[in-house]
Amino acid sequence: MASTKEYLDFILEQLSELDEISYRAMMGEYIIYYRGKIVGGIYDDRFLVKPVKSAVAMMPEADLELPYEGSKEMLLVDNVENKEFLRDLLEAMYGELPVVKKKK
């Protein structure tokens, strides 16, 4: 099942307190970037983030879920209604995220 544009728009609105949020559509899903780094994505209308230490510390009860078959597990963000939490989460994660490799 692909994610809806409405859910993408909702998540982007919830992340609107952050500068440099962008996304890229990929096979019916959406990769979410913060300041040029991949933080996670929207898969089957679920907001999932990379399980870096800061994200695990902020969401110790979060479920690990597969975005799609054959992928690595990611953390399910349940608290998508709370803009301040999402802002703090992405800001905390930023330093732990790898730099996106440029295509040649």
N, C-alpha and C positions, 0 to 999 in steps of 0.2 A: 504494500500500500504506500503510495507516495504521500508526502506531506502537502498540506494545503497552503496556498498563498496567504490565506487569512491567518493561519497560525504563525507563519513567518512574520507577517506584519505585526501581530501581537507581540512576539518576542522582540522584534526590532524596536517597538515602542517601549517595551519594558527596559531595554538597554539604552534608551535615548539619553540618559544622563552621562554616558560615556562618549568621548570623542573617538573618532576613527573606527567605528563599527562598520563592517562591511560583510557581504555574503557573496557566495557563488553557488549558483544552481548546479547540481550534479546528479544526473539520473533520477530526477523526481524528488531529490532531497536537497538540503542546503548546508553548505559549510559556512561556519561563522568565524570571522576574523576580528581580532581586537588589535589595533595598531600594527597590522600586518602579520600577526601570528595567529595560527589556527587555535581557537580555544575549544571548539567542539562543533556541534551541528544540530540540525533539526532532522530527525529521522522518524517517520511514521507519526508525525505530530507529537514528538517528544523532544525536549531540549536536553541533549547529552553533552557533557564536557569531558575533557581528558582527565584521567585520574591522577593528577599531580598531587604532591604532598599537601599543598595548601588547600586544594579543593576537598581532599579527603578529610582534612582537619576541620574544615568549615561544615562539612556534611557527613559526619561519621556514620549516620544511619542510611545514607543513600544507597540505593540498589545499583549494582553493576549490571549493565545490560549491553547486549550486542546491537550496534546500530544496524547492521545487516550481516547476513551469514558470511562467515569467513573473516570477519573483522576482529579487532581487539575490543575488549570490553571498555565501556565508558560509564561515567557516573550519570544517573538520572537526576536532573534538577527538578525537585518537587515544588520548590518555593518560587515559582515563576511569577507569582502575583506581587512579590516584594521587590520593587525597583532598587531600593537601597542595598538589599542583600545581593542582588545580581551585580550591581556596581562593585561592591566590596569583593565579591567572589572573583570577578574577572580581573580586577586590579591586583588581588593577591596572587592569582595564577600567572600573571604576565611574565614575571621574572623567571619562572620555571619552564616556560614554553620555549621550544626550539625555534630558531629563526627559519622561516620558510626558504627553501632552496630555490634560487632563480633558475628558470629553464633556459637552456642555451639556445 
